[in-house]
């Protein structure tokens, strides 16, 4: 299941989509008590928020793609994905 979620996220699946009962993917994973998918979705959401917070290329900002914070985040996300993808 986790590998499917990874694939959907890599292909650009939206976490804002709702099911017929109005639940988003994160709330469904929380209700199902699936800690791996909850963690994956939270990491992916954090990644989206960091990208949205980045200023246009060439302007000063909180995090740039070469920053140690960004690099550490990317390593953590990649390690998580590698651990859970078959």
N, CA, C and O atoms as a GROMACS GRO file, in nm:
protein
  344
    1UNK      N    1   0.081  -0.119   0.000
    1UNK     CA    2   0.000   0.000   0.000
    1UNK      C    3   0.086   0.126   0.000
    1UNK      O    4   0.056   0.221  -0.072
    2UNK      N    5   0.192   0.127   0.080
    2UNK     CA    6   0.277   0.244   0.090
    2UNK      C    7   0.346   0.272  -0.044
    2UNK      O    8   0.363   0.388  -0.082
    3UNK      N    9   0.384   0.166  -0.114
    3UNK     CA   10   0.450   0.186  -0.244
    3UNK      C   11   0.353   0.248  -0.344
    3UNK      O   12   0.395   0.324  -0.431
    4UNK      N   13   0.224   0.216  -0.334
    4UNK     CA   14   0.125   0.276  -0.422
    4UNK      C   15   0.110   0.424  -0.394
    4UNK      O   16   0.098   0.505  -0.485
    5UNK      N   17   0.109   0.460  -0.265
    5UNK     CA   18   0.098   0.600  -0.227
    5UNK      C   19   0.221   0.676  -0.279
    5UNK      O   20   0.208   0.787  -0.330
    6UNK      N   21   0.340   0.617  -0.265
    6UNK     CA   22   0.463   0.678  -0.317
    6UNK      C   23   0.450   0.704  -0.467
    6UNK      O   24   0.484   0.812  -0.515
    7UNK      N   25   0.402   0.606  -0.538
    7UNK     CA   26   0.386   0.620  -0.682
    7UNK      C   27   0.288   0.731  -0.717
    7UNK      O   28   0.315   0.813  -0.804
    8UNK      N   29   0.175   0.734  -0.648
    8UNK     CA   30   0.076   0.840  -0.673
    8UNK      C   31   0.136   0.978  -0.648
    8UNK      O   32   0.115   1.070  -0.727
    9UNK      N   33   0.211   0.992  -0.537
    9UNK     CA   34   0.271   1.121  -0.505
    9UNK      C   35   0.377   1.160  -0.608
    9UNK      O   36   0.385   1.276  -0.648
   10UNK      N   37   0.458   1.064  -0.650
   10UNK     CA   38   0.559   1.091  -0.752
   10UNK      C   39   0.495   1.136  -0.882
   10UNK      O   40   0.554   1.216  -0.955
   11UNK      N   41   0.377   1.086  -0.912
   11UNK     CA   42   0.307   1.121  -1.036
   11UNK      C   43   0.223   1.248  -1.022
   11UNK      O   44   0.152   1.286  -1.115
   12UNK      N   45   0.230   1.313  -0.905
   12UNK     CA   46   0.163   1.440  -0.886
   12UNK      C   47   0.023   1.434  -0.830
   12UNK      O   48  -0.055   1.528  -0.846
   13UNK      N   49  -0.012   1.325  -0.763
   13UNK     CA   50  -0.145   1.315  -0.702
   13UNK      C   51  -0.165   1.426  -0.600
   13UNK      O   52  -0.073   1.461  -0.526
   14UNK      N   53  -0.283   1.480  -0.595
   14UNK     CA   54  -0.315   1.589  -0.503
   14UNK      C   55  -0.361   1.534  -0.368
   14UNK      O   56  -0.444   1.444  -0.361
   15UNK      N   57  -0.306   1.592  -0.263
   15UNK     CA   58  -0.350   1.555  -0.129
   15UNK      C   59  -0.475   1.632  -0.088
   15UNK      O   60  -0.533   1.606   0.017
   16UNK      N   61  -0.516   1.726  -0.171
   16UNK     CA   62  -0.633   1.808  -0.140
   16UNK      C   63  -0.763   1.744  -0.188
   16UNK      O   64  -0.871   1.790  -0.152
   17UNK      N   65  -0.752   1.639  -0.269
   17UNK     CA   66  -0.872   1.572  -0.320
   17UNK      C   67  -0.948   1.507  -0.204
   17UNK      O   68  -0.889   1.459  -0.108
   18UNK      N   69  -1.079   1.507  -0.216
   18UNK     CA   70  -1.165   1.449  -0.112
   18UNK      C   71  -1.242   1.330  -0.167
   18UNK      O   72  -1.276   1.327  -0.285
   19UNK      N   73  -1.268   1.233  -0.080
   19UNK     CA   74  -1.351   1.120  -0.123
   19UNK      C   75  -1.498   1.159  -0.111
   19UNK      O   76  -1.531   1.272  -0.078
   20UNK      N   77  -1.585   1.064  -0.138
   20UNK     CA   78  -1.729   1.093  -0.137
   20UNK      C   79  -1.782   1.136   0.001
   20UNK      O   80  -1.889   1.194   0.010
   21UNK      N   81  -1.706   1.106   0.107
   21UNK     CA   82  -1.747   1.147   0.242
   21UNK      C   83  -1.678   1.275   0.288
   21UNK      O   84  -1.699   1.320   0.400
   22UNK      N   85  -1.596   1.334   0.199
   22UNK     CA   86  -1.530   1.460   0.231
   22UNK      C   87  -1.398   1.444   0.305
   22UNK      O   88  -1.351   1.540   0.367
   23UNK      N   89  -1.338   1.325   0.300
   23UNK     CA   90  -1.211   1.301   0.369
   23UNK      C   91  -1.094   1.311   0.271
   23UNK      O   92  -1.101   1.262   0.158
   24UNK      N   93  -0.985   1.376   0.317
   24UNK     CA   94  -0.865   1.382   0.234
   24UNK      C   95  -0.776   1.261   0.265
   24UNK      O   96  -0.801   1.190   0.363
   25UNK      N   97  -0.674   1.236   0.184
   25UNK     CA   98  -0.590   1.117   0.204
   25UNK      C   99  -0.527   1.108   0.343
   25UNK      O  100  -0.520   0.999   0.401
   26UNK      N  101  -0.482   1.221   0.397
   26UNK     CA  102  -0.418   1.217   0.529
   26UNK      C  103  -0.518   1.176   0.637
   26UNK      O  104  -0.485   1.094   0.723
   27UNK      N  105  -0.638   1.230   0.634
   27UNK     CA  106  -0.736   1.194   0.737
   27UNK      C  107  -0.777   1.047   0.725
   27UNK      O  108  -0.804   0.981   0.826
   28UNK      N  109  -0.780   0.995   0.602
   28UNK     CA  110  -0.812   0.854   0.582
   28UNK      C  111  -0.701   0.766   0.641
   28UNK      O  112  -0.730   0.666   0.707
   29UNK      N  113  -0.576   0.804   0.617
   29UNK     CA  114  -0.463   0.728   0.671
   29UNK      C  115  -0.461   0.733   0.823
   29UNK      O  116  -0.430   0.633   0.888
   30UNK      N  117  -0.495   0.847   0.880
   30UNK     CA  118  -0.501   0.860   1.027
   30UNK      C  119  -0.611   0.770   1.082
   30UNK      O  120  -0.589   0.698   1.179
   31UNK      N  121  -0.729   0.773   1.020
   31UNK     CA  122  -0.840   0.688   1.065
   31UNK      C  123  -0.806   0.540   1.056
   31UNK      O  124  -0.849   0.460   1.138
   32UNK      N  125  -0.727   0.504   0.954
   32UNK     CA  126  -0.688   0.365   0.934
   32UNK      C  127  -0.569   0.327   1.023
   32UNK      O  128  -0.528   0.211   1.026
   33UNK      N  129  -0.514   0.425   1.094
   33UNK     CA  130  -0.398   0.405   1.183
   33UNK      C  131  -0.280   0.346   1.107
   33UNK      O  132  -0.209   0.259   1.157
   34UNK      N  133  -0.258   0.397   0.984
   34UNK     CA  134  -0.146   0.352   0.903
   34UNK      C  135  -0.033   0.454   0.917
   34UNK      O  136  -0.027   0.552   0.843
   35UNK      N  137   0.055   0.429   1.013
   35UNK     CA  138   0.160   0.525   1.048
   35UNK      C  139   0.255   0.551   0.931
   35UNK      O  140   0.301   0.664   0.914
   36UNK      N  141   0.286   0.451   0.852
   36UNK     CA  142   0.377   0.470   0.739
   36UNK      C  143   0.320   0.568   0.637
   36UNK      O  144   0.389   0.659   0.591
   37UNK      N  145   0.194   0.550   0.604
   37UNK     CA  146   0.132   0.638   0.505
   37UNK      C  147   0.109   0.778   0.563
   37UNK      O  148   0.124   0.877   0.492
   38UNK      N  149   0.074   0.786   0.691
   38UNK     CA  150   0.060   0.917   0.755
   38UNK      C  151   0.192   0.992   0.747
   38UNK      O  152   0.195   1.110   0.712
   39UNK      N  153   0.302   0.925   0.779
   39UNK     CA  154   0.434   0.988   0.775
   39UNK      C  155   0.468   1.030   0.633
   39UNK      O  156   0.514   1.142   0.612
   40UNK      N  157   0.446   0.943   0.538
   40UNK     CA  158   0.475   0.974   0.398
   40UNK      C  159   0.395   1.095   0.351
   40UNK      O  160   0.451   1.185   0.288
   41UNK      N  161   0.265   1.098   0.380
   41UNK     CA  162   0.182   1.211   0.338
   41UNK      C  163   0.224   1.340   0.406
   41UNK      O  164   0.223   1.446   0.342
   42UNK      N  165   0.261   1.333   0.532
   42UNK     CA  166   0.306   1.454   0.602
   42UNK      C  167   0.437   1.504   0.543
   42UNK      O  168   0.454   1.625   0.526
   43UNK      N  169   0.530   1.414   0.512
   43UNK     CA  170   0.656   1.455   0.449
   43UNK      C  171   0.630   1.518   0.312
   43UNK      O  172   0.689   1.620   0.278
   44UNK      N  173   0.542   1.458   0.236
   44UNK     CA  174   0.510   1.512   0.104
   44UNK      C  175   0.444   1.649   0.116
   44UNK      O  176   0.473   1.739   0.037
   45UNK      N  177   0.356   1.665   0.212
   45UNK     CA  178   0.290   1.794   0.233
   45UNK      C  179   0.392   1.899   0.275
   45UNK      O  180   0.387   2.014   0.229
   46UNK      N  181   0.486   1.861   0.362
   46UNK     CA  182   0.590   1.953   0.405
   46UNK      C  183   0.675   1.994   0.285
   46UNK      O  184   0.713   2.111   0.273
   47UNK      N  185   0.704   1.901   0.197
   47UNK     CA  186   0.780   1.931   0.076
   47UNK      C  187   0.707   2.033  -0.010
   47UNK      O  188   0.767   2.128  -0.060
   48UNK      N  189   0.577   2.014  -0.028
   48UNK     CA  190   0.497   2.108  -0.107
   48UNK      C  191   0.499   2.247  -0.044
   48UNK      O  192   0.514   2.347  -0.114
   49UNK      N  193   0.485   2.252   0.088
   49UNK     CA  194   0.486   2.381   0.157
   49UNK      C  195   0.621   2.450   0.144
   49UNK      O  196   0.627   2.572   0.126
   50UNK      N  197   0.730   2.373   0.152
   50UNK     CA  198   0.862   2.432   0.136
   50UNK      C  199   0.880   2.487  -0.005
   50UNK      O  200   0.936   2.596  -0.022
   51UNK      N  201   0.834   2.415  -0.104
   51UNK     CA  202   0.846   2.462  -0.242
   51UNK      C  203   0.763   2.588  -0.265
   51UNK      O  204   0.807   2.680  -0.334
   52UNK      N  205   0.644   2.592  -0.207
   52UNK     CA  206   0.559   2.710  -0.222
   52UNK      C  207   0.620   2.831  -0.152
   52UNK      O  208   0.601   2.944  -0.195
   53UNK      N  209   0.694   2.807  -0.043
   53UNK     CA  210   0.754   2.916   0.032
   53UNK      C  211   0.881   2.968  -0.034
   53UNK      O  212   0.926   3.078  -0.002
   54UNK      N  213   0.940   2.890  -0.126
   54UNK     CA  214   1.061   2.934  -0.193
   54UNK      C  215   1.030   3.050  -0.285
   54UNK      O  216   0.929   3.047  -0.356
   55UNK      N  217   1.114   3.151  -0.284
   55UNK     CA  218   1.095   3.264  -0.376
   55UNK      C  219   1.138   3.223  -0.518
   55UNK      O  220   1.202   3.120  -0.536
   56UNK      N  221   1.102   3.303  -0.617
   56UNK     CA  222   1.148   3.274  -0.753
   56UNK      C  223   1.300   3.265  -0.757
   56UNK      O  224   1.369   3.328  -0.677
   57UNK      N  225   1.351   3.188  -0.849
   57UNK     CA  226   1.493   3.166  -0.863
   57UNK      C  227   1.568   3.299  -0.870
   57UNK      O  228   1.530   3.389  -0.944
   58UNK      N  229   1.674   3.310  -0.792
   58UNK     CA  230   1.756   3.430  -0.794
   58UNK      C  231   1.720   3.531  -0.686
   58UNK      O  232   1.792   3.630  -0.670
   59UNK      N  233   1.611   3.510  -0.613
   59UNK     CA  234   1.574   3.602  -0.506
   59UNK      C  235   1.606   3.537  -0.372
   59UNK      O  236   1.603   3.415  -0.357
   60UNK      N  237   1.637   3.623  -0.274
   60UNK     CA  238   1.668   3.571  -0.140
   60UNK      C  239   1.544   3.510  -0.078
   60UNK      O  240   1.432   3.555  -0.103
   61UNK      N  241   1.564   3.407   0.002
   61UNK     CA  242   1.451   3.342   0.067
   61UNK      C  243   1.494   3.261   0.186
   61UNK      O  244   1.613   3.252   0.215
   62UNK      N  245   1.398   3.202   0.255
   62UNK     CA  246   1.425   3.126   0.375
   62UNK      C  247   1.507   3.002   0.345
   62UNK      O  248   1.608   2.977   0.411
   63UNK      N  249   1.467   2.924   0.247
   63UNK     CA  250   1.539   2.803   0.209
   63UNK      C  251   1.567   2.807   0.060
   63UNK      O  252   1.478   2.839  -0.018
   64UNK      N  253   1.686   2.776   0.021
   64UNK     CA  254   1.712   2.758  -0.121
   64UNK      C  255   1.750   2.613  -0.143
   64UNK      O  256   1.782   2.541  -0.048
   65UNK      N  257   1.745   2.571  -0.267
   65UNK     CA  258   1.760   2.428  -0.295
   65UNK      C  259   1.894   2.372  -0.249
   65UNK      O  260   1.905   2.251  -0.231
   66UNK      N  261   1.995   2.455  -0.230
   66UNK     CA  262   2.125   2.407  -0.184
   66UNK      C  263   2.145   2.418  -0.035
   66UNK      O  264   2.252   2.383   0.016
   67UNK      N  265   2.045   2.467   0.038
   67UNK     CA  266   2.060   2.486   0.182
   67UNK      C  267   2.071   2.353   0.255
   67UNK      O  268   2.022   2.251   0.207
   68UNK      N  269   2.136   2.354   0.369
   68UNK     CA  270   2.151   2.230   0.445
   68UNK      C  271   2.016   2.178   0.492
   68UNK      O  272   1.997   2.057   0.501
   69UNK      N  273   1.922   2.267   0.522
   69UNK     CA  274   1.788   2.225   0.563
   69UNK      C  275   1.718   2.151   0.450
   69UNK      O  276   1.658   2.045   0.471
   70UNK      N  277   1.726   2.207   0.330
   70UNK     CA  278   1.664   2.143   0.214
   70UNK      C  279   1.730   2.010   0.183
   70UNK      O  280   1.662   1.912   0.154
   71UNK      N  281   1.862   2.005   0.190
   71UNK     CA  282   1.933   1.881   0.161
   71UNK      C  283   1.900   1.773   0.263
   71UNK      O  284   1.879   1.657   0.227
   72UNK      N  285   1.894   1.810   0.390
   72UNK     CA  286   1.860   1.713   0.494
   72UNK      C  287   1.718   1.662   0.474
   72UNK      O  288   1.693   1.542   0.488
   73UNK      N  289   1.627   1.751   0.442
   73UNK     CA  290   1.489   1.709   0.418
   73UNK      C  291   1.482   1.611   0.301
   73UNK      O  292   1.416   1.508   0.310
   74UNK      N  293   1.549   1.644   0.192
   74UNK     CA  294   1.546   1.557   0.075
   74UNK      C  295   1.606   1.419   0.105
   74UNK      O  296   1.553   1.318   0.059
   75UNK      N  297   1.715   1.416   0.183
   75UNK     CA  298   1.774   1.287   0.221
   75UNK      C  299   1.676   1.206   0.304
   75UNK      O  300   1.659   1.086   0.282
   76UNK      N  301   1.611   1.270   0.400
   76UNK     CA  302   1.514   1.201   0.486
   76UNK      C  303   1.399   1.144   0.405
   76UNK      O  304   1.358   1.030   0.425
   77UNK      N  305   1.347   1.224   0.314
   77UNK     CA  306   1.236   1.179   0.231
   77UNK      C  307   1.279   1.064   0.142
   77UNK      O  308   1.206   0.966   0.128
   78UNK      N  309   1.397   1.074   0.080
   78UNK     CA  310   1.445   0.967  -0.007
   78UNK      C  311   1.467   0.838   0.070
   78UNK      O  312   1.433   0.730   0.022
   79UNK      N  313   1.524   0.847   0.192
   79UNK     CA  314   1.545   0.728   0.274
   79UNK      C  315   1.412   0.663   0.309
   79UNK      O  316   1.399   0.541   0.304
   80UNK      N  317   1.313   0.745   0.343
   80UNK     CA  318   1.181   0.692   0.377
   80UNK      C  319   1.121   0.620   0.257
   80UNK      O  320   1.069   0.509   0.271
   81UNK      N  321   1.129   0.682   0.140
   81UNK     CA  322   1.071   0.621   0.020
   81UNK      C  323   1.144   0.490  -0.012
   81UNK      O  324   1.080   0.390  -0.044
   82UNK      N  325   1.276   0.491  -0.002
   82UNK     CA  326   1.353   0.369  -0.033
   82UNK      C  327   1.319   0.256   0.062
   82UNK      O  328   1.317   0.139   0.022
   83UNK      N  329   1.291   0.287   0.187
   83UNK     CA  330   1.256   0.184   0.285
   83UNK      C  331   1.121   0.120   0.257
   83UNK      O  332   1.098   0.004   0.293
   84UNK      N  333   1.032   0.196   0.193
   84UNK     CA  334   0.895   0.147   0.178
   84UNK      C  335   0.854   0.111   0.037
   84UNK      O  336   0.743   0.064   0.016
   85UNK      N  337   0.940   0.132  -0.060
   85UNK     CA  338   0.908   0.094  -0.198
   85UNK      C  339   0.965  -0.044  -0.222
   85UNK      O  340   1.082  -0.070  -0.195
   86UNK      N  341   0.881  -0.132  -0.273
   86UNK     CA  342   0.924  -0.270  -0.297
   86UNK      C  343   1.025  -0.277  -0.409
   86UNK      O  344   1.072  -0.386  -0.443
   0.00000   0.00000   0.00000
